[in-house]
Amino acid sequence: MKILFFANTDWYLYNFRLALAKYLRAQDLEIVLLSPVGPYGELLRAEGFRWIGLEMNRRSLNPGRELGLIRRIAAVYAAEKPDIVHHFTIKCVVYGSLIARWQGIRNRVNAVTGLGYVFSAGGFRARLLRPLVRRLIKAALDGDGACVILQNRDDVAAFAASGVASKDRTHLILGSGVDISRYRPQPLRSSAALMKVVLASRLLWDKGIGEYIEAARLLREEGLAVEFLLAGSPDPGNPASVSPRQVAKWEKDGAITYLGHVSDMPRLLSEIDVAVLPSYREGAPRSLLEAAACALPIVTTDVPGCREVVEHGLNGLLVPARDAVGLADAIRYLYENPAERLRMGQAGRVKALAHFDQRIVFEKTLGVYRELLTDAL
């Protein structure tokens, strides 16, 4: 049986879905990977997978260019004839599902891993596109053999309430999972004089990076011994990307220590006291799953996705979105209460073992495939 993964970056496939692809291959399934051309494609091939690079501009709204993209995707689908197509991220879900349906590919799995820029941004362009994208998603999820995988309960409820996807076509799988054997607790740092805080994500404004910088400035002005680290790279394909020039200015001003792309996240998290993600909306943020598995307390926003990972007062603190003062207050609380940092971190590890282990994600995903194939008989 052949399964085709289609995502909007090769980076996403390599970092978030490679482990799933390996698991499925071990079940004697053939996995083909499709994404825009990028540097991670050869790494996917080095892992023994057939990766197909696609010319695709994620930000494009040009009708002629998009028609060309649709034709290229259709050509790949026609040549590969997969038994199941598994789409990740909004654009791939919409284009991939509609093309698969037109070509008679019955089994279409659509993983909406967060509703993205169009649904989280407040700008005119995002508001203008929102109704159109909602209608396209609904069309993509229609027809026999189509289903959607969502990463948090808020999105499940929102999809059902808006009529985008019925409950019988919806599956809840909490994120892409985390390797709990790699991400594990390290020797305690609770007594360290300097508390290290990290925000690890793509450098997008809707990850709350502006609020993180402001919180860092507020606490620095109070003289707290806290080091604010920022890990991640800009994403030029996303309209909400923070410019490298802006990041350089923050570092020059002393607001943060910028780490850039970090390839060894377990090592970084072993040196951290608190993980922070002030995002405006998420699916099930991988950085928080990893932090919980490493027994780190978390400060994040009370928004869909983030509150799926953190229970306020149990394994971290939830603060309002777009609230730098509230974010600073939560970080200050953990700075002043090292015993609470330890307690919350331990609770996070317990939650990760019970809910976020990648093996749970793998088995549930394979279960979705089997259900589709059974229904097709």
Secondary structure by P-SEA (a helix, b strand, c coil): cbbbbbcccaaaaacccaaaaaaaaaabbbbbbbbccccaaaaaaaaccbbbbbbcccccccaaaaaaaaaaaaaaaaaacccbbbbccaaaaaaaaaaaaaacccbbbbbccccccccccccaaaaaaaaaaaaaaaaaaccccbbbbbccaaaaaaaaaacccccccbbbbccccccccccccccccccccbbbbbbbcccccccaaaaaaaaaaaaaaacccbbbbbbbbbcccccccccaaaaaaaaaacccccccccccaaaaaaaccbbbbbcccccccaaaaaaaaabbbbbbcccaaaaacccccccbbbbbcccaaaaaaaaaaaaacaaaaaaaaaaaaaaaaacccaaaaaaaaaaaaaaaaaaac
